[in-house]
């Protein structure tokens, strides 16, 4: 067994690998860029080596610096994690030349499967079902259009060396091919230093289901069930689960056997994933093979009881698998939500900054948190904006979903925007709960983007009850620490304003164990007698003023809510709802209902940068007339190019920024007449 492993990665996956290595008694080495000097993975390792400036092309992607760090620290093996150099043949070969073990597959397998064009040829040879398409490099837009017309629209334009949703575009008609080819090629060049793309048939209403394989150097190979990865946005996975709610045992076995056949055909060793597209009739087609550990590997670990990182390490050390296919069983259900620093209300654009508060859910048998950040950590523009992977487990799919919803309610992050409200919305969506999933789920169910969650009647009662109980706890605390005799006996009648609704509440009982009577929403009217005829909700909690999380029971149901002071009330996050609850005395509420609403300033004459990033190009000049839908500018963030288009016809008055400028959120790019 190895004595010291260098982890050639950063963030949560570096921390994840180190946890297993430490449990196995193996020393660990971290590498870090200047931006990651104070990162969690650096503090977690036994040793750490600086490898360059913040841009990954000058640090984490420089193989020579990783090899030098191995020599400097005496590391005898390298785990690459995922991304960066994990599927780089030259890196694996450089390690071998230096006498350092690569914890992953042989370079020949990486080369064979890492090129999507070649991998499809090999899959066909191994009798693996493949998608119809042009398996070859495309030279220009004209050739791409001709191939697409031969295959038949819609088609997918994909980077040959791609992954993570980068370098991928769907074209549904001939008029979309030129732009799709250009954007896919540019993203491929920027992300992978390889601008080759190919075209294949786009399968309508597909599911994305992948098979986890594990193989050793003694000829043994097994599949460890499947993962459903259909909840995607911009071709990037958002929520994954194991097993899939769609597969039957016969399809699972057929997909698993084909995945193992492909692995054996390329002499695979280590953990790997064979990805398939599955149509509504359970026909499945090979998509690609990822020759590394997947982001979503924890859900497989939860349902199989295996530590995949440990298995990778043991296989790399020359050990044979200690189990066979007949020993692999799937028990229970697991979900994974990718918690990102992004703003769902602004088109999921990346959010950067410092985590000024960070409280993760408590880990247990049913909740797991894989993260590489802590309070005070910086979410940088240079890397993927992932905060954590939140994993839930239950005996059934419904139990796993319920655990995930509670865990999301109890995840407290401040300082950057995040997507947890959106994740909660998906978790409670009827179509998701029913398991009726396709890769188009998000586009179909949120066609106008995410606009937040409007509370239903049950959620409104819960929010109002929490707000009223919290208000009473705070008021009792103020009276207890004030001057003797101050305050007198407070009537427990509050009015909770949620949006435009004023909800009467009565609080009876001691703080932490009270009955809250919630009256019906009454618009702008406020009653004098309270909510005597409303719904009685028992609220039990140990919440104290200043606690960021409300934990307890509301109406006999275990509940967690995020509590932030907000003027005369609180900002409450619960069940995917983020609402400001103003808690007022009745007389104050009557006056508040008469106050005019302040209108936001009109910014329709400006094209504003929706995110921090690099202005790649500006397609207009001053005085130019533009039509609705016309391209105005391209902004790059996190290596993704985002095309900004005109929302209406108009004339350009001033261009405020030029190509190469670094933009902040809401910075002016173009002003219209």
HELIX and SHEET records of a PDB file:
HELIX    1   1 UNK A   11  UNK A   23  1                                  13    
HELIX    2   2 UNK A   34  UNK A   36  5                                   3    
HELIX    3   3 UNK A   40  UNK A   44  1                                   5    
HELIX    4   4 UNK A   56  UNK A   58  5                                   3    
HELIX    5   5 UNK A   63  UNK A   73  1                                  11    
HELIX    6   6 UNK A   89  UNK A   97  1                                   9    
HELIX    7   7 UNK A  107  UNK A  114  1                                   8    
HELIX    8   8 UNK A  116  UNK A  125  1                                  10    
HELIX    9   9 UNK A  141  UNK A  151  1                                  11    
HELIX   10  10 UNK A  174  UNK A  176  5                                   3    
HELIX   11  11 UNK A  177  UNK A  192  1                                  16    
HELIX   12  12 UNK A  249  UNK A  265  1                                  17    
HELIX   13  13 UNK A  297  UNK A  304  1                                   8    
HELIX   14  14 UNK A  308  UNK A  316  1                                   9    
HELIX   15  15 UNK A  325  UNK A  327  5                                   3    
HELIX   16  16 UNK A  344  UNK A  346  5                                   3    
HELIX   17  17 UNK A  397  UNK A  409  1                                  13    
HELIX   18  18 UNK A  420  UNK A  427  1                                   8    
HELIX   19  19 UNK A  430  UNK A  433  1                                   4    
HELIX   20  20 UNK A  441  UNK A  445  1                                   5    
HELIX   21  21 UNK A  457  UNK A  481  1                                  25    
HELIX   22  22 UNK A  586  UNK A  592  1                                   7    
SHEET    1   A 5 UNK A  47  UNK A  52  0                                        
SHEET    2   A 5 UNK A  27  UNK A  33  1                                        
SHEET    3   A 5 UNK A   4  UNK A   7  1                                        
SHEET    4   A 5 UNK A  77  UNK A  79  1                                        
SHEET    5   A 5 UNK A 101  UNK A 102  1                                        
SHEET    1   B 4 UNK A 133  UNK A 134  0                                        
SHEET    2   B 4 UNK A 197  UNK A 201 -1                                        
SHEET    3   B 4 UNK A 155  UNK A 163 -1                                        
SHEET    4   B 4 UNK A 166  UNK A 171 -1                                        
SHEET    1   C 8 UNK A 284  UNK A 290  0                                        
SHEET    2   C 8 UNK A 270  UNK A 278 -1                                        
SHEET    3   C 8 UNK A 207  UNK A 215 -1                                        
SHEET    4   C 8 UNK A 221  UNK A 233 -1                                        
SHEET    5   C 8 UNK A 236  UNK A 242 -1                                        
SHEET    6   C 8 UNK A 333  UNK A 340 -1                                        
SHEET    7   C 8 UNK A 386  UNK A 394 -1                                        
SHEET    8   C 8 UNK A 367  UNK A 371 -1                                        
SHEET    1   D 2 UNK A 342  UNK A 343  0                                        
SHEET    2   D 2 UNK A 349  UNK A 350 -1                                        
SHEET    1   E 2 UNK A 353  UNK A 354  0                                        
SHEET    2   E 2 UNK A 378  UNK A 379 -1                                        
SHEET    1   F 2 UNK A 357  UNK A 359  0                                        
SHEET    2   F 2 UNK A 412  UNK A 414 -1                                        
SHEET    1   G 9 UNK A 493  UNK A 498  0                                        
SHEET    2   G 9 UNK A 501  UNK A 510 -1                                        
SHEET    3   G 9 UNK A 513  UNK A 521 -1                                        
SHEET    4   G 9 UNK A 535  UNK A 541 -1                                        
SHEET    5   G 9 UNK A 549  UNK A 554 -1                                        
SHEET    6   G 9 UNK A 557  UNK A 565 -1                                        
SHEET    7   G 9 UNK A 569  UNK A 574 -1                                        
SHEET    8   G 9 UNK A 577  UNK A 584 -1                                        
SHEET    9   G 9 UNK A 493  UNK A 498 -1                                        
SHEET    1   H 4 UNK A 606  UNK A 608  0                                        
SHEET    2   H 4 UNK A 668  UNK A 672 -1                                        
SHEET    3   H 4 UNK A 650  UNK A 655 -1                                        
SHEET    4   H 4 UNK A 625  UNK A 626 -1                                        
SHEET    1   I 4 UNK A 640  UNK A 645  0                                        
SHEET    2   I 4 UNK A 631  UNK A 637 -1                                        
SHEET    3   I 4 UNK A 613  UNK A 618 -1                                        
SHEET    4   I 4 UNK A 662  UNK A 663 -1                                        
END                                                                             
